[in-house]
Structure formats: structure tokens, C-alpha cells
Amino acid sequence: MNESLKNRAKQFRSLHQGPELLVLPNAWDAASAALIAGAGARAVATTSGGIAWSQGWPDGQRITLEAMARVVERIVATIDVPVTADMEGGYGSSAADVEAAVAAAVGAGAVGLNLEDSQAPGGALFSLEVQAERLRAAREAAERCEVPDLVVNARTDVFLFQVGEPEGRLDEVRRRGEAYAQAGADCLFVPGLLDLELLHLLASSMPIPLNAMAMAGGPAVAQLGAAGVRRVSVGTAIAQVAYGAAQRAAREILSSGTYETCRDAIDFSELNGMFSGRT
């Protein structure tokens, strides 16, 4: 296995262990990744939703594993910082499916990946035991791919999809987080939870770092860090901002025939220059 990949994996893992909060704006193509890295990100995370939309598919494992990996590979080839890939639920329910997803992510040059415990968007979760088996398969696949430092970010959708009674959700996430850590997960991702008190309670009881998904109107990055969160990402938010800008510009041009929305665009030379010298 490429030594540079192993080194990037060690570098990415170390970002979860230092005193500084790891902030991961999410990219969906090579250009967005280049802009995010150019803004100072120490690593870049992909968003499955953003990538799926860019390829003409809805989010939720409708894009193929091969198509997802091709976009991740292009992102990796474009930037010089570590990339962690959103591989959704592993594109299948079995341990073998997860192993294939890990191999595809590593083959694309990613040094981390997300793995969800929901079986479908808004749907039921895998049982704790089944998801723990899938995470063990991911850890073993990383070893076989000779990238033992691959960071496995175990996502649980208990809060995002409001699974179970509200008063029991925190305990369910704790239970899953502990089991996922024992199965080899390196980080616990809990989208849908932004209550600072609950985040503090969860972070203080977890054996692995906690990843929160920030959003407009929610706590600031510094507040999340003070609550004990160690990793922050934003999911599809930046992709939605970009597509929202495209929609507003198109509507203005087609309705009024003016171009005021385009005044905030990034300079052509700046954007084009980010890729100069690439073939």
C-alpha cells in the first residue's frame, strides 16, 4: 500500500487527538474541496447528499458505490489535505457490503469514512449487534487494505430520525456509542443532536471523540467545543448554499434579465487558478 496514504491516515487520526477542535466543512466535488482546503481546512469531509445531487441522484444510497468512489478519488487527487469519505450505510446491509465500501474508499485515497446505522433515510436502525458486526468488518477491512489508521466515524441516527421516546434517546446513543467503540469505531457521529447540555453529558461518557453536525441557527463551533465535541461537520449545508445561489441567479436572469445575484461570485481567475498545472 502507498506509504503516503498510510502517512495521511496517521495525520488524520492525529487531528482527532490534539487539543484543537477538528472542523470539517463538507465538499461534494473537486472544486468545492479545493475551495474548502484553500480556506484553511486541515482536512476535508465529503457529503454523500452533495455528491449524489451533483451526479443526478437523490441522497440515501441511490448512487452506486463505484460512482461515489470516483468522485472521492477526484477530490483526493485535487487537494493536499486528508479526505474522509461519507460512505452512507455501506451500500448494503451485510458485513461484506461494508468491507467493499471500505476497500472502495481506501482505493480512492480516503483515510477516513462515515458508516451509518440507519437502514434507509428516516427508516429503522440496524440493531446494535448487527451494526457492531458491520463496524468490526470495517475495522478488519482497513487492516486488510493495510491502512490500520483509517478513521471509522460511526454515525448513529437515533436523534436525527427521532427513534424511540425522547427521554430514552440519550441512553440509546450511549449504549450504541460504547458498543461501536468496542467494535473498532474511532469517533461517534450524532447528527440531529445540538442541545449543548446533552452533548456535554454524552461527550463526557464516551470512550471515543464525539462528532456533531452543525447547522444555521444552532450553537457556534466554539460552543460545541466547550460542550466536549471534538469534531464538527456540516453535512449538505455548503452544497445547499451553492445550489441555492445557482437557483437564485438563474431565476433572476430568466425573470428580470438582470445579473445582480452574480455580483457575489468568486473571481474566475481565482477559481481557475486553483487547478492550473493539473492534467
Long-range contacts (C-beta under 8 A, 24 or more apart in sequence): 1-145, 1-146, 1-147, 5-106, 5-109, 5-111, 5-147, 6-146, 6-147, 6-149, 8-82, 8-111, 9-82, 9-111, 9-112, 9-147, 9-148, 9-149, 9-150, 9-151, 10-149, 11-82, 11-111, 12-43, 12-82, 12-84, 12-111, 12-112, 12-149, 12-151, 13-149, 13-151, 13-186, 15-42, 15-43, 15-82, 16-151, 16-186, 16-187, 16-209, 16-230, 16-231, 21-221, 21-224, 21-225, 21-229, 21-230, 21-231, 21-232, 22-230, 22-231, 22-232, 23-221, 23-231, 23-232, 23-233, 24-84, 24-231, 24-232, 24-233, 24-234, 25-233, 25-234, 25-238, 26-50, 26-86, 26-233, 26-234, 26-235, 26-236, 26-237, 26-238, 26-239, 27-75, 27-238, 28-53, 28-54, 28-71, 28-236, 28-239, 29-54, 29-71, 29-74, 29-75, 30-74, 30-75, 30-77, 30-78, 30-275, 31-271, 31-274, 31-275, 32-238, 32-239, 32-242, 33-75, 33-78, 33-79, 33-83, 34-78, 34-79, 34-274, 34-275, 35-266, 35-271, 35-274, 36-238, 37-79, 37-80, 37-81, 38-274, 41-81, 42-81, 42-82, 43-81, 43-82, 43-83, 43-84, 43-112, 44-75, 44-79, 44-81, 44-82, 44-83, 44-84, 45-83, 45-84, 45-85, 45-86, 45-112, 45-114, 45-233, 46-71, 46-72, 46-75, 46-83, 46-84, 46-85, 46-86, 46-110, 47-86, 47-235, 47-236, 47-238, 47-239, 48-86, 48-87, 48-88, 48-114, 49-235, 49-236, 49-239, 50-236, 50-238, 50-239, 51-86, 53-239, 53-243, 54-239, 59-121, 59-236, 60-88, 60-120, 60-121, 61-88, 61-89, 61-91, 61-120, 64-91, 65-91, 65-100, 65-101, 65-104, 66-104, 68-104, 69-104, 69-105, 69-107, 69-108, 70-108, 72-105, 72-108, 72-109, 72-110, 73-107, 73-108, 73-109, 76-108, 76-109, 76-110, 77-109, 78-275, 78-278, 82-111, 82-112, 83-109, 83-110, 83-111, 83-112, 84-110, 84-111, 84-112, 84-113, 84-114, 84-151, 84-153, 85-110, 85-112, 85-113, 85-114, 86-113, 86-114, 87-113, 87-114, 87-115, 88-114, 88-116, 89-115, 89-116, 89-117, 89-118, 89-119, 90-115, 90-116, 90-134, 90-138, 93-119, 93-126, 93-130, 94-134, 95-133, 95-134, 95-136, 95-137, 96-137, 98-134, 98-135, 98-137, 98-138, 98-141, 99-137, 99-138, 99-140, 99-141, 99-144, 101-138, 102-137, 102-138, 102-141, 102-142, 102-145, 102-150, 103-141, 103-144, 103-145, 106-142, 106-145, 106-147, 106-150, 107-145, 111-147, 111-149, 111-150, 111-151, 112-150, 112-151, 112-152, 112-153, 113-138, 113-150, 113-151, 113-152, 113-153, 114-153, 114-155, 114-189, 115-152, 115-153, 115-154, 115-155, 116-155, 116-156, 116-157, 117-154, 117-155, 117-156, 117-157, 117-176, 118-157, 118-160, 118-161, 122-161, 123-161, 124-163, 125-156, 125-157, 125-158, 125-161, 125-163, 128-175, 128-176, 128-179, 129-179, 131-176, 131-179, 131-180, 131-183, 132-179, 132-180, 132-182, 132-183, 133-183, 135-180, 135-183, 135-184, 135-185, 136-183, 136-184, 138-184, 139-183, 139-184, 139-185, 140-184, 151-186, 151-187, 152-184, 152-185, 152-186, 152-187, 153-185, 153-186, 153-187, 153-188, 153-189, 153-211, 153-231, 154-180, 154-181, 154-185, 154-187, 154-188, 154-189, 155-189, 155-190, 155-191, 155-211, 156-180, 156-188, 156-189, 156-190, 157-191, 157-192, 158-190, 158-192, 159-190, 159-191, 159-192, 159-193, 160-190, 160-191, 160-192, 161-192, 162-192, 170-198, 170-201, 170-202, 173-202, 174-202, 174-205, 174-206, 177-202, 177-206, 177-207, 177-208, 178-206, 178-207, 180-208, 181-206, 181-207, 181-208, 187-211, 187-230, 187-231, 189-213, 189-231, 189-233, 191-235, 194-218, 194-219, 194-224, 196-223, 196-224, 196-226, 196-227, 197-227, 199-224, 199-227, 199-228, 199-229, 200-227, 200-228, 202-228, 203-227, 203-228, 203-229, 203-230, 204-228
